[in-house]
Amino acid sequence: MNQIIGVTELQRRFRAVFDDVTKNHIPYILMRGSKPEAVLIPYEEYLKYKKFSDEEANQKFDVLMKRMQKLNAHFSDEEIEADIEAAIQEVRAEKRAGQAAAKKKT
């Protein structure tokens, strides 16, 4: 079961709260005023959330890649490479223009 604790109270009871979280696996919701700001959870739970988050990101990336492959299937590799090179050149030109403008200001 979650515990709710204010930040000031946490400062006073840190060792006991830390022990609750690590030894008893009790999550604490940290409040600032009446607003929840953070959660203290055992490290093992954090790793589970992180793994889930990474897997979810990978799944979204895979879906995006499949969509891009489908949308670009009718373009040849040479056309795609030419578009990429043109984009690189455009970004470099914008960067040089920005650097030149910055030099003029100094």
Protein Blocks (a to p, Z undefined) as FASTA:
>chain_A
ZZdddfklmmmmmmmmmmmmmmnopacdddehjacfbdcddfklmmmmmmmmmmmmmmmm
mmmmmmmmmmmmmpcfklmmmmmmmmmmmmmmmmmmmmmmmmmmZZ
